[in-house]
Amino acid sequence: MTVEIETILVNEGLAALLEAAEASGQLRQLELVERLEPLELDPLELEAVYTELDRRAIELVVEPEKVDAPAALPAVTAPVETTAFTETL
């Protein structure tokens, strides 16, 4: 069974996204996923979308996950000097 990309591109938002991406040659993966999720496409339909990206020479850009700022480290205090006393017998 094959899927025609035209049936998927009926979605105006997705069609506009691909047209804009074709002009720049790039598409953020996160943006694509956000657009595809509500469509609930089956695996063959998803494959058709990715094939269309290849056909249009659109590079899918994967951005690294943003890491939250590290938690504040505890304040560093000056080390306390200790002296060991030993008694000799």
N, C-alpha and C positions, 0 to 999 in steps of 0.2 A: 504494500500500500504506500502511495506517495502522497505528500501534502503539497498543495500549491501555496506558495508564499503569498499570493494575492489574497487568499481567503483570510490570512492573518493580518495583512496590511490594511484590511478594511478598517481596523482600529486607527483612527486619525492620529491619536497621540503617538502610537508606535511608528506610524508612517512618517510623521513630522520629525520624530527623534532620529530615525535612520537617515532622513534627508539632510538634517543638520550635521549628523556625524559624517555623512559622505562628503560634505563640503570641507570639513576639517580633517577628515581621515582618521579620526579617533572617536571613541565612545567609552565613557567610564562604565565599567562593569556594574557598579552599584546603581547607576542611573538606568541601565538596561534591566536589571533585576527588578527594580522598583516599578518599571513600566510593564514587565511581563507577569509579575505575580498575580495581579487582579484578573488576568486573562485565563489563568488556570489551564495552560497549554499542556498537551500530552507530550511524551518524549519525542515523537516524530515531528510535531509542530515546533518544538524547541530546536530540534536539529535543523529544520528548515530556516529558522531565524538565524542561526549561526552560519549556515551555508550562505544566506543572503548577505551577512556581514562580510564573509570572504569574497563573495562575488563583487561587492561594492568596494573592496579593498579598505574596509574599516577595521582599524586596529582596536582591539578591546583592551582598555587600560585598567589594570588591577591596582588599586591604591592600597597601600599597607593600612592595616587597621590602626586607628588612632589609639594611642596609649594614654590613659588618663595620667595627669600629673602625679608624680610619686607623692605618697603621703609625706608630710613634713617629718623630717628626721628629728629625733629627740635632741635637745640642746646638748652640746658637748661641754662637759665641765672639766676643769683642770684636774689632772690626776693627783690623787692624794699620796704624798710620800709616806711610806711606812718604813720603819727601821726595826729590824729583828734584833732582839737582845738575846744573847746567849750567855749563860753563866758558866764559868769554868769551875770545876770543883777541884 
